[in-house]
């Protein structure tokens, strides 16, 4: 997880990044680039100083942050299992929310929940190996 600065005024924390072990350069992970790009396009250069967490915009970033804060010491396998379990738990919760929104015929809530689900299911089905 990394913090990114936009226009020296906006700090976006908790952005999942890949860090090269040889040169220590970093780049956002491929499965969050689209959401990060949308966010940067929405930012106005004239805004006052702001700090916010990318976890507020991306479900997978939120799950990763929670998983990393729970697994302090351990092997990579333990971390991977914790992340997979957290993703499954979040998917289950969002499916429950979607069902409730469907019962209430709340189209906006259904669309928002569907968007959040797609952030997690895209990762688990297409990019499971990061």
C-alpha positions as CSV (number, residue, x, y, z in Angstrom):
1,X,0.0,0.0,0.0
2,X,1.3,3.4,-0.9
3,X,0.3,7.1,-0.8
4,X,0.1,9.1,-4.0
5,X,0.2,12.8,-4.3
6,X,-1.8,14.6,-7.0
7,X,-0.9,18.2,-7.9
8,X,0.9,18.7,-4.6
9,X,-2.5,19.2,-2.9
10,X,-4.3,15.9,-2.8
11,X,-2.9,12.9,-1.0
12,X,-4.5,9.5,-1.9
13,X,-3.5,6.9,0.7
14,X,-3.8,3.1,0.7
15,X,-3.2,2.6,-3.0
16,X,-2.1,-1.0,-3.8
17,X,1.1,-0.9,-5.7
18,X,3.7,-3.2,-7.1
19,X,7.3,-2.3,-6.0
20,X,10.2,-3.6,-8.0
21,X,12.6,-5.4,-5.7
22,X,15.6,-4.4,-7.8
23,X,15.1,-0.7,-8.4
24,X,12.3,0.1,-5.8
25,X,10.2,1.9,-8.4
26,X,6.5,1.3,-8.0
27,X,3.3,1.4,-10.0
28,X,-0.4,0.8,-9.1
29,X,-1.5,-2.8,-9.5
30,X,-3.2,-3.4,-12.8
31,X,-6.6,-4.3,-11.4
32,X,-7.0,-0.9,-9.7
33,X,-5.6,1.3,-12.4
34,X,-9.0,2.0,-14.0
35,X,-10.6,3.2,-10.7
36,X,-7.5,5.2,-9.8
37,X,-7.5,6.8,-13.3
38,X,-11.2,7.8,-12.9
39,X,-10.5,9.3,-9.5
40,X,-7.6,11.4,-10.8
41,X,-9.8,12.7,-13.6
42,X,-12.4,13.7,-11.1
43,X,-9.9,15.7,-9.0
44,X,-9.9,19.5,-9.5
45,X,-6.6,21.2,-9.5
46,X,-8.2,24.2,-7.7
47,X,-9.3,22.2,-4.6
48,X,-7.7,23.0,-1.2
49,X,-5.4,20.5,0.4
50,X,-7.1,17.1,0.8
51,X,-6.2,13.7,2.1
52,X,-8.4,10.6,1.5
53,X,-8.1,6.9,1.3
54,X,-8.4,5.0,-1.9
55,X,-10.2,2.3,0.1
56,X,-13.3,4.6,0.0
57,X,-13.3,4.2,-3.8
58,X,-12.2,0.6,-4.4
59,X,-13.4,-2.5,-2.7
60,X,-10.3,-4.5,-3.3
61,X,-8.1,-1.8,-1.9
62,X,-10.3,-1.9,1.2
63,X,-10.0,-5.6,1.6
64,X,-6.2,-5.6,1.1
65,X,-5.8,-2.8,3.7
66,X,-7.9,-4.8,6.2
67,X,-6.1,-8.0,5.5
68,X,-2.6,-6.4,5.8
69,X,-3.5,-4.8,9.1
70,X,-4.7,-8.1,10.5
71,X,-1.7,-10.2,9.3
72,X,1.4,-8.5,10.8
73,X,3.8,-11.4,11.1
74,X,3.6,-14.5,9.0
75,X,4.5,-16.1,5.7
76,X,3.2,-15.0,2.3
77,X,0.9,-18.1,2.2
78,X,-0.9,-16.9,5.3
79,X,-1.3,-13.4,3.9
80,X,-2.7,-14.8,0.6
81,X,-5.2,-17.0,2.6
82,X,-6.2,-14.0,4.7
83,X,-6.8,-11.9,1.6
84,X,-8.8,-14.6,-0.2
85,X,-10.9,-15.1,2.9
86,X,-11.5,-11.4,3.3
87,X,-12.5,-11.1,-0.4
88,X,-14.9,-13.9,-0.1
89,X,-16.4,-12.4,3.0
90,X,-16.8,-9.0,1.3
91,X,-18.4,-10.6,-1.7
92,X,-20.9,-12.5,0.5
93,X,-21.8,-9.2,2.3
94,X,-22.3,-7.3,-0.9
95,X,-24.4,-10.1,-2.4
96,X,-26.6,-9.8,0.8
97,X,-26.8,-6.0,0.3
98,X,-27.7,-6.5,-3.4
99,X,-30.5,-8.9,-2.5
100,X,-31.9,-6.4,0.0
101,X,-31.7,-3.6,-2.6
102,X,-33.5,-5.8,-5.1
103,X,-36.3,-6.6,-2.6
104,X,-36.6,-2.8,-2.0
105,X,-36.5,-2.2,-5.7
106,X,-33.8,0.4,-5.2
107,X,-32.1,0.6,-8.6
108,X,-29.4,3.1,-7.6
109,X,-28.4,0.9,-4.6
110,X,-28.3,-2.2,-6.9
111,X,-26.1,-0.4,-9.4
112,X,-23.7,0.8,-6.7
113,X,-23.5,-2.6,-5.1
114,X,-23.0,-4.2,-8.5
115,X,-20.1,-1.8,-9.2
116,X,-18.5,-2.7,-5.9
117,X,-18.9,-6.4,-6.6
118,X,-17.3,-6.1,-10.0
119,X,-14.2,-4.7,-8.4
120,X,-13.8,-7.9,-6.4
121,X,-15.0,-10.5,-8.8
122,X,-12.8,-9.1,-11.6
123,X,-9.8,-9.7,-9.4
124,X,-10.8,-13.2,-8.4
125,X,-11.7,-14.5,-11.8
126,X,-9.3,-12.8,-14.2
127,X,-6.2,-11.8,-12.2
128,X,-6.0,-14.4,-9.4
129,X,-2.3,-14.6,-9.8
130,X,-1.8,-10.8,-9.5
